[in-house]
Amino acid sequence: MSNAEKPKIPKPPMPAASTGNLLSSVAPPSQLPNFVTASPVVPVAQPAVDGTPAVPQPVPIPVSVPVQPIIVQARDEAPTRQPDNSEKFSPAIPLSKGEPTVSIRSPEDSQTTQSPDSLPDSTSEMDKLGDILPGSGLFTWMKGAVATGGILHRVAEKAKSSVDSVITTLDPQMKEYLKSGGDMLVVVASDKEVKIAPVRQAFQSVFAKANVIGYAAQSDVTAAQPVGYAAAYAAAKQRIAHVRSVHGDLNNNVPVVAVEGFLHESVTDRWYDMSLIILSQPSLGIELQLQSQGTPVPSAAVEVARSATPADYAHAQTGFSVTIGSIMGDSLQVPHTQWQEASTGVPRRELLLLAALSIAGSYRRLLSISAAES
């Protein structure tokens, strides 16, 4: 087929020239106010389509607006702090003010490190270092801390006391074991626990450690129930002499304690049961005497003891042949060793303990005076 014979494709009708394109007749929108200076808009002409005139469309040219950069820091990265020269290290134990400081190491040992074994392990070594290093506050503090009465000494004593308290609370019989020992020996002229236990507790409280034992001793120069201070003193001295004569291993340097109960009439028909405690140590010329707190005794009980004593009793001048404890025990229906507690609420052991503490304290003071004079 030749070119002359090809079919022709019809073209769409052309719009009227008078009317034109509706969209092209609309004016472009006005621009909103912009405070950013932009580049001028350059109109770009679009190519004509099928002979229709094209309206130039404004094409804005992008304007580069300066943007402030923002630095974003990762969370894992810690901020780098500048060293603050205002902060200075303050030692917990400052050196002595105004005194020169000397290095502990010598120039020859400056490259070596001291081991714990090479440090001084005694108070005397610390004294030497304190003399050599007068400005070392650390050694001065350590010297005072480990010395007797220092902070470390008090902490150790407090810890030991706490442990002992726990042990004695769980087993009260351990108190005598923990506080027995040392160089002190005290002998009680009696084999009755009601007399030995208060004396032991008193001396172990005052001297921290003490060996307290008791030997049986009976007085045969006074009545069974002494009446008056003179009779009680004679009975107590007799008990001490009996113990020293029977037990020859007790020299005059061993203190012997005697406890003797007696009746005391303070005023007419006012009677009290009391105890006299005597401590004797002939080597130092020490003899201490102390009376315990009294327990009231009814005058009727004293009359019973007087009437029960025979007229021909050999020691009638020093007292009665019947003890007041047996009479009060029968009256209160308790053992004769517990009548004080049943009558007043205070047992005899506590009454003796207070007096024994006073005796032990006085004895310790005399020992200190004797040691200072010698």
C-alpha positions as CSV (number, residue, x, y, z in Angstrom):
1,M,0.0,0.0,0.0
2,S,1.3,3.4,-0.9
3,N,1.4,6.4,1.2
4,A,-1.4,8.0,-0.7
5,E,-3.8,5.2,0.2
6,K,-3.2,5.3,4.1
7,P,-6.3,6.3,6.1
8,K,-6.2,9.6,7.9
9,I,-6.8,9.9,11.6
10,P,-9.3,12.7,12.4
11,K,-8.1,15.4,14.8
12,P,-10.3,16.8,17.7
13,P,-12.0,20.1,17.0
14,M,-10.2,23.2,18.0
15,P,-11.8,25.4,20.7
16,A,-13.0,28.8,19.7
17,A,-10.4,31.5,19.8
18,S,-12.7,33.9,21.5
19,T,-13.4,31.9,24.6
20,G,-10.0,30.3,25.1
21,N,-9.0,28.0,28.0
22,L,-11.0,28.5,31.2
23,L,-8.2,27.6,33.6
24,S,-5.8,29.9,31.7
25,S,-8.2,32.9,32.3
26,V,-8.0,32.5,36.1
27,A,-5.4,34.8,37.7
28,P,-2.7,33.0,39.8
29,P,-3.2,33.2,43.6
30,S,-1.5,35.9,45.5
31,Q,1.4,35.0,47.6
32,L,1.2,35.0,51.4
33,P,3.5,37.5,53.2
34,N,6.9,35.9,53.7
35,F,9.5,37.5,56.0
36,V,12.3,35.4,54.5
37,T,14.0,37.1,51.5
38,A,13.6,34.8,48.6
39,S,15.1,34.8,45.2
40,P,13.0,36.3,42.3
41,V,10.5,33.9,40.6
42,V,11.5,33.2,37.0
43,P,8.5,32.5,34.8
44,V,8.9,29.5,32.6
45,A,6.9,29.2,29.5
46,Q,5.2,25.9,28.8
47,P,5.2,24.6,25.2
48,A,2.0,25.2,23.3
49,V,-0.3,22.2,22.8
50,D,-2.1,22.1,19.5
51,G,-1.6,25.8,18.9
52,T,-3.1,26.9,22.1
53,P,-1.1,29.8,23.7
54,A,0.5,28.8,27.0
55,V,0.4,31.0,30.0
56,P,3.8,31.3,31.8
57,Q,3.6,29.6,35.3
58,P,5.9,30.9,38.0
59,V,8.4,28.4,39.2
60,P,9.8,29.1,42.6
61,I,13.4,28.7,43.0
62,P,14.3,27.0,46.3
63,V,15.9,29.3,48.8
64,S,18.5,27.9,51.2
65,V,17.6,29.1,54.7
66,P,20.4,28.9,57.2
67,V,19.6,26.3,59.9
68,Q,21.3,26.2,63.3
69,P,22.9,22.8,63.8
70,I,21.7,20.9,66.9
71,I,24.2,18.5,68.5
72,V,22.5,15.4,69.7
73,Q,24.4,13.4,72.4
74,A,24.0,9.7,72.9
75,R,22.7,8.5,76.2
76,D,25.4,6.0,76.8
77,E,28.1,8.7,76.5
78,A,28.7,10.4,79.8
79,P,29.3,14.2,79.6
80,T,32.9,15.1,79.9
81,R,33.4,17.3,83.0
82,Q,36.2,19.7,83.2
83,P,38.4,19.3,86.2
84,D,37.4,21.6,89.0
85,N,40.5,22.9,90.6
86,S,38.4,24.3,93.5
87,E,37.8,20.9,95.0
88,K,40.6,19.7,97.2
89,F,41.0,16.4,99.1
90,S,40.6,16.8,102.9
91,P,42.1,13.9,104.9
92,A,39.9,12.4,107.6
93,I,42.7,12.6,110.1
94,P,44.5,15.9,109.6
95,L,48.1,16.3,110.4
96,S,49.1,18.4,113.3
97,K,48.8,22.1,112.5
98,G,51.9,24.1,112.3
99,E,54.3,21.1,112.6
100,P,56.6,19.8,109.9
101,T,55.8,16.6,108.2
102,V,58.4,13.9,107.4
103,S,57.9,11.1,104.9
104,I,57.7,7.7,106.5
105,R,59.9,6.2,103.8
106,S,63.5,7.0,103.6
107,P,65.1,8.0,100.2
108,E,66.7,4.6,99.8
109,D,63.3,2.9,100.4
110,S,61.2,5.2,98.2
111,Q,60.8,2.6,95.6
112,T,59.8,-0.2,98.0
113,T,56.5,-0.8,99.7
114,Q,56.2,-1.7,103.3
115,S,54.5,-5.0,104.1
116,P,52.2,-5.5,107.1
117,D,54.8,-7.7,108.8
118,S,57.3,-4.8,108.7
119,L,55.0,-2.4,110.6
120,P,55.5,-2.0,114.3
121,D,53.4,-4.4,116.3
122,S,53.7,-3.0,119.8
123,T,53.0,0.1,121.7
124,S,56.7,0.7,122.4
125,E,57.5,0.7,118.7
126,M,54.7,3.3,118.2
127,D,56.2,5.4,121.0
128,K,59.6,5.4,119.1
129,L,57.9,6.4,115.8
130,G,56.0,9.1,117.6
131,D,59.3,10.5,119.0
132,I,61.0,10.3,115.6
133,L,58.0,11.7,113.7
134,P,56.6,14.4,115.9
135,G,54.3,15.7,113.1
136,S,52.7,12.4,112.2
137,G,49.1,12.7,113.5
138,L,48.3,9.2,112.3
139,F,50.8,7.5,114.6
140,T,49.8,9.8,117.4
141,W,46.2,8.7,116.9
142,M,47.2,5.0,116.7
143,K,49.2,5.3,119.9
144,G,46.2,6.7,121.8
145,A,43.8,4.2,120.2
146,V,45.7,1.0,121.3
147,A,46.8,2.3,124.7
148,T,45.0,1.2,127.8
149,G,41.8,3.2,128.0
150,G,42.0,4.1,124.3
151,I,39.2,3.7,121.8
152,L,40.3,0.3,120.5
153,H,40.8,-1.0,124.0
154,R,37.3,0.2,125.0
155,V,35.8,-1.4,121.9
156,A,37.5,-4.7,122.7
157,E,36.4,-4.6,126.3
158,K,32.8,-3.8,125.2
159,A,32.8,-6.6,122.7
160,K,34.1,-9.0,125.4
161,S,31.5,-7.8,127.9
162,S,28.7,-8.3,125.3
163,V,29.9,-11.9,124.5
164,D,30.1,-12.7,128.2
165,S,26.6,-11.3,128.8
166,V,25.2,-13.6,126.1
167,I,27.0,-16.6,127.5
168,T,25.9,-16.0,131.1
169,T,22.4,-15.3,130.0
170,L,22.2,-18.7,128.2
171,D,24.0,-20.4,131.1
172,P,24.2,-18.4,134.4
173,Q,26.6,-20.9,135.8
174,M,29.2,-19.8,133.3
175,K,29.6,-16.4,135.0
176,E,31.8,-17.9,137.8
177,Y,33.9,-19.8,135.2
178,L,34.5,-16.7,133.0
179,K,35.5,-14.4,135.9
180,S,37.5,-16.9,137.9
181,G,41.2,-16.8,137.6
182,G,43.9,-14.2,137.9
183,D,46.4,-13.7,140.7
184,M,43.8,-12.8,143.4
185,L,42.6,-15.4,145.9
186,V,40.0,-14.6,148.5
187,V,38.9,-17.1,151.2
188,V,35.5,-16.9,152.9
189,A,35.3,-18.3,156.4
190,S,32.1,-20.3,155.7
191,D,31.0,-23.2,153.6
192,K,27.5,-21.8,153.0
193,E,26.7,-20.7,149.5
194,V,24.5,-17.8,150.8
195,K,27.7,-16.2,152.2
196,I,30.2,-17.3,149.5
197,A,28.2,-16.3,146.4
198,P,27.8,-12.5,147.3
199,V,31.5,-12.2,148.2
200,R,32.5,-13.9,145.0
201,Q,30.3,-11.7,142.9
202,A,31.5,-8.5,144.6
203,F,35.2,-9.2,144.2
204,Q,34.8,-10.4,140.6
205,S,32.9,-7.2,139.8
206,V,35.5,-4.9,141.3
207,F,38.7,-6.8,140.2
208,A,37.3,-8.3,137.0
209,K,38.9,-11.7,137.9
210,A,39.2,-13.3,141.3
211,N,39.3,-16.8,142.8
212,V,36.9,-16.9,145.7
213,I,36.6,-20.1,147.8
214,G,35.0,-21.0,151.1
215,Y,36.1,-23.1,154.1
216,A,33.9,-24.3,156.9
217,A,34.5,-22.3,160.1
218,Q,32.5,-22.2,163.3
219,S,32.9,-19.9,166.3
220,D,32.9,-21.5,169.8
221,V,33.5,-18.4,171.8
222,T,30.1,-16.8,171.3
223,A,26.5,-17.8,171.3
224,A,24.7,-19.4,168.3
225,Q,22.7,-16.2,167.9
226,P,25.0,-13.2,168.7
227,V,23.4,-10.1,170.1
228,G,25.2,-6.8,169.7
229,Y,28.1,-5.6,167.6
230,A,30.8,-6.8,170.0
231,A,29.5,-10.4,170.0
232,A,29.4,-10.4,166.2
233,Y,32.9,-9.0,165.9
234,A,34.3,-11.7,168.3
235,A,32.5,-14.4,166.4
236,A,33.8,-13.2,163.0
237,K,37.4,-12.9,164.3
238,Q,37.1,-16.5,165.6
239,R,36.0,-17.8,162.2
240,I,39.0,-16.1,160.5
241,A,41.5,-17.5,163.1
242,H,40.0,-21.0,162.7
243,V,40.4,-21.0,158.9
244,R,44.1,-19.8,159.1
245,S,44.9,-22.4,161.8
246,V,43.3,-25.3,160.0
247,H,44.6,-24.5,156.5
248,G,48.3,-23.9,156.9
249,D,48.8,-23.1,153.2
250,L,47.0,-19.8,153.7
251,N,49.7,-17.2,154.4
252,N,49.2,-13.8,155.8
253,N,49.1,-12.3,152.3
254,V,45.7,-14.0,151.5
255,P,42.7,-11.9,152.5
256,V,40.1,-13.9,154.5
257,V,36.5,-12.6,154.7
258,A,34.1,-13.6,157.6
259,V,30.3,-13.0,157.6
260,E,28.5,-13.0,160.9
261,G,24.8,-12.3,161.5
262,F,23.6,-10.7,164.7
263,L,20.7,-9.0,166.4
264,H,20.8,-5.3,167.0
265,E,18.5,-3.2,169.3
266,S,18.6,0.3,167.9
267,V,16.1,1.7,170.5
268,T,14.1,0.0,173.2
269,D,12.2,-3.0,171.8
270,R,13.2,-2.2,168.2
271,W,15.2,-5.1,166.8
272,Y,17.0,-5.7,163.5
273,D,18.8,-8.6,162.0
274,M,22.1,-7.5,160.5
275,S,25.3,-9.0,159.2
276,L,28.9,-7.9,159.9
277,I,31.5,-8.4,157.2
278,I,35.2,-8.4,158.1
279,L,38.2,-8.6,155.7
280,S,41.6,-9.4,157.2
281,Q,45.0,-9.3,155.6
282,P,47.8,-9.2,158.2
283,S,50.7,-8.8,155.7
284,L,49.4,-5.3,154.8
285,G,47.8,-4.6,158.2
286,I,44.4,-4.4,156.6
287,E,41.2,-5.0,158.5
288,L,37.9,-3.7,157.1
289,Q,34.6,-3.9,158.9
290,L,31.1,-3.2,157.4
291,Q,27.5,-3.8,158.5
292,S,24.8,-4.8,156.1
293,Q,21.3,-3.3,155.8
294,G,19.1,-4.4,158.6
295,T,15.9,-6.5,158.4
296,P,13.2,-5.7,161.0
297,V,12.5,-8.5,163.6
298,P,9.4,-8.6,165.7
299,S,10.0,-8.2,169.4
300,A,7.9,-11.3,170.0
301,A,10.4,-13.4,168.0
302,V,13.2,-12.0,170.2
303,E,11.3,-13.0,173.3
304,V,10.8,-16.5,172.0
305,A,14.6,-16.8,171.4
306,R,15.3,-15.4,174.9
307,S,12.9,-17.8,176.6
308,A,14.3,-20.8,174.7
309,T,17.8,-20.1,175.9
310,P,18.7,-22.1,179.1
311,A,19.6,-20.1,182.1
312,D,22.9,-22.0,182.4
313,Y,23.9,-21.5,178.8
314,A,27.6,-21.0,178.6
315,H,27.5,-18.1,176.2
316,A,24.4,-16.5,177.5
317,Q,26.2,-13.2,177.9
318,T,26.9,-12.9,174.1
319,G,23.4,-14.0,172.9
320,F,20.9,-16.8,172.5
321,S,21.2,-20.5,172.0
322,V,18.4,-20.4,169.3
323,T,18.9,-18.5,166.1
324,I,16.4,-15.9,165.0
325,G,16.4,-17.4,161.5
326,S,14.9,-20.7,162.8
327,I,12.2,-18.9,164.7
328,M,11.2,-16.5,161.8
329,G,11.3,-19.5,159.4
330,D,8.8,-21.4,161.5
331,S,6.6,-18.4,161.9
332,L,6.6,-17.6,158.1
333,Q,6.7,-21.2,157.1
334,V,9.8,-20.8,154.9
335,P,13.4,-22.2,155.1
336,H,15.4,-20.3,157.7
337,T,17.7,-18.9,155.0
338,Q,14.8,-17.3,153.2
339,W,12.9,-15.5,156.0
340,Q,14.3,-12.1,155.1
341,E,12.9,-12.3,151.6
342,A,9.6,-13.6,152.9
343,S,9.4,-10.7,155.4
344,T,10.5,-7.7,153.4
345,G,11.0,-9.0,149.8
346,V,14.8,-8.5,149.8
347,P,16.8,-11.8,150.1
348,R,19.8,-12.0,152.4
349,R,22.1,-12.6,149.4
350,E,21.3,-9.1,148.0
351,L,21.8,-7.5,151.4
352,L,25.2,-9.2,151.7
353,L,26.2,-8.3,148.1
354,L,25.9,-4.5,148.7
355,A,28.0,-4.7,151.8
356,A,30.6,-7.0,150.0
357,L,30.8,-4.5,147.1
358,S,31.7,-1.8,149.6
359,I,34.3,-4.0,151.2
360,A,35.9,-5.0,147.9
361,G,36.0,-1.3,146.7
362,S,37.7,-0.2,149.9
363,Y,40.1,-3.1,149.7
364,R,41.1,-2.1,146.1
365,R,41.7,1.5,147.2
366,L,44.0,0.3,150.0
367,L,45.9,-1.9,147.6
368,S,46.5,1.1,145.3
369,I,47.8,3.2,148.2
370,S,50.1,0.4,149.3
371,A,51.4,-0.1,145.8
372,A,52.1,3.6,145.4
373,E,54.0,3.8,148.7
374,S,56.1,0.8,147.9
